[in-house]
Amino acid sequence: MPILVALFTTGFTSVFAFIAAKVGAKFALLVVLVGVYVSSAAAFLAVINILIGSLVTALPSFVADIFSMLPTNTDECIAICVSAEAAAYVYRQVVIVASIKSRL
């Protein structure tokens, strides 16, 4: 009987370790990809802020007054729209690659 318990324990341990390794690796990759996407979105937002700020200072005063009428979250909205387009493009490319791989 102790041999049977040891066999089941070893079997369950190895199966659980295999599943944990596979799921853990996929989860770690997913966390890294989300981190990269968030950091690139933050960098993109910073670039939008810099570009709008430099545009306002470089324009004549009557044109800069037009920019002062925009809401304070205009740069965030622009960054969100462009980031959403980029995410949609990446999703479309992943779907295309997945459909090509499924045909093979």
Secondary structure, DSSP 8 states (H G I E B T S, - for coil): -HHHHHHHHHHHHHHHHHHHHHHHHHHHHHHHHHHHHHHHHHHHHHHHHHHHHHHHHHS-HHHHHHHHTS-TTHHHHHHHHHHHHHHHHHHHHHHHHHHHHHH-
